[in-house]
Amino acid sequence: MKQNSYCTEVGVLPGTDFRLPPKYMEMLNLQEAWQFGRGAGQKVAVIDTGVTPHPRFPHLIPGGDYIMGGDGLSDCDAHGTIVASMIGAAPANGATAPPAAPPGPGGQAPASNHGGGTVTIPGYAGGGHVVAVDNPRPQDPPPPPPGPAPAQAPDAYSGIAPDVDIISIRQDSQAFGLKDAYTGDEDPQTRAKIDDVETMARAIVHAANLGATVINISDITCMSARNIIDQRSLGAAVHYAAVDKNVVIVAAAGDTSKKDCKQNPAYDPMQPKDPRDWAGVTTVVTPSWFSDYVLTVGAVDTDGRPLTQGGQGQGTTSVAGPWVGIAAPGTDVIGLSPRDDGLINAIDGPDNSLLVPSGTSFSTAIVSGVAALVRAKYPELSAYQVINRLERTARAPARGVDNQVGHGIIDPVAALTWDVPQGPVKPPQQLSAPLNIPKPPPRRDMVPVWVAAGGLTGALLIAGAVFGTTVLMKRSRKQQ
């Protein structure tokens, strides 16, 4: 492999104030969820574009590199680092409580109007944060003594499970390609997908053998249902990890902006015997469609609606499918920078523009983080039972389950606190089963047959002898 393009540049959108938590953190009520733990003792493998070390990744483990043969701690694409950040970035202040309100100019408290009305706290995006107050005006306090300029308030950002260990495995990169042009007989795009499937299978097995308790797969492969490539190695890998090694595998549903990830048809109410519409599938997403072993995640916005192009309702961008099990927010993305020690919420786009990351990649990271929280609180549950708990406690859609959000939007607090039946320890066996060969019938006793046949033969011989003797006697008399 060789590097064919520059690494992705990253940035911060104008007007951003990282002292405000991302909207999805409030939507998921993470402050309450963290009362039950922060994922300590869990290892989350991120199979992606690599993860760049950062001061707020205190438990980052090199897991290997299927691109350049390194340790997996390099992220040229600025994707894997953001995903890992949303799973397990440590808070800036060492705690997960929101920081105090930012100070006013000169280190003083924000200006107040205690006679009634509002208090404006400068420094936030959008012209300031306004809080209503109705207190009587107290006497003016003496002016404070001059002091050193205050340190900047810490940001409010944290991963979903900030105490987990992150295992970084680089399995994909858009910046790298083959050293020499492909000269095989197969279509180059098909060959690339075959290679992706094979390296993904190897990465999953490797992650399971490294002791991962959760595997996050935000980078998936799409293909037409009419031209499905051989995935036996990948199917065996997810079975090995999920069943034999007891790992929760969380994968993205895919986004329609990615090559060959075309939207599947909507639910067909005229086919009640096929409620998840398997027969209508036109696009297969792998490894997501191995639904007995993989929890597949669709994307919604912070209002809980399926994610659309630019938020303008121009069609959902999260690929639907009967394998989708759950959904999570895929917008308002913030991550640790792969280029320095700061935070980012944008990557470079065409003509010096900034693109805002969004999609199922980041929804998947949220679910992986919650899965780690659940595994830490309920260590006795198997991987399949953890998935069952996440799905049963999700905020269900109108139909109870659908192909866009699965069983609904993830609810961390409910997943950590509700009384839910554990369910089966392992998924149903679908791929193979022992042959139920009927017992052969008992052997027929042939002695009576042989006796009867012998008797019949003897009788025939005697009859023949008598007949022959009679004929000879008649001829002899005639001659006399």
MODAUR-V92950 format. One line per field, one symbol per residue. ss: DSSP state (~ for helix, > for strand, _ for the rest). psi: psi as a letter, one per 30 degrees, with the letter a starting at -180 (. if undefined). burial: 1 if it has 16 or more other C-alpha atoms within 10 Angstrom, else 0. Layout:
ss=???
psi=???
burial=???
This chain:
ss=_>>______>>___________~~~~~__~~~~~~~______>>>>>>___________>>>>>>______________~~~~~~~~~________________~~~_________>>>>>_______>>>>>_______________________________>>>>>>_____>>__________~~~~~~~~~~~~~~~~~~~~~~____>>>>___>>>>_______~~~~~~~~~~~~~___>>>>>__>______________________~~~__>>>>_______>>>>>>>_____>_>~~~____>_>_____>>>>>>_____>>______>>_>>>_~~~_>>____~~~~~~~~~~~~~~~~~~_____~~~~~~~~~~__>______>___>__>__~~~~~~_____________________________~~~~~~~~~~~~~~~~~~~~~~~~~~~~~~~~~_
psi=llkflllkllakkkgkjffklkefeeefhfeeeffglggkfkjjkjjbglkkkkfgifhkkkfljgeggbfghkjffheeeeeeefegkklegglgkkllkklakgfllkklifglblkkjlfllgglkkkklhklklkkllkllkalkllkkllgklleifglkkjkjjflkfflakelkkglflkeeeeeeeeeeeeeeeeeeeeeffgkfkkkjfjlkklkffiklkgeeeeeeeeeeeeefhkjkklkflkffkkgilklllkjffiffifghefgkfkkkkgefifffkjkklklafggkkkljgggggkkfkkllffkflllkglhkklkkgfagallgllkakhglkkjklafefeeeeeeeeeeeeeeeiffkleeeeeeeeefgljklegeklfegbfakkjeeefffljkkealellkjfellkkiklkklkkkjfeeeeeeeeeeeeeeeeeeeeeeeeeeeeeeeee.
burial=001000011111000001101101100101001100111101111111111111011111111111100011111111111111111111110001011001100000010000000011111100000000000000000000000000000111111111111111111110111000000000000000110111111111111100111111111111100000000001101111111011111111111100001111001000000011100111111111111111111111110111110000000111111111111111111111111000111110000001111111111111111111111110001111111111111111000011111111111111110000000001100000000000000000000000000000000000000000000000000000
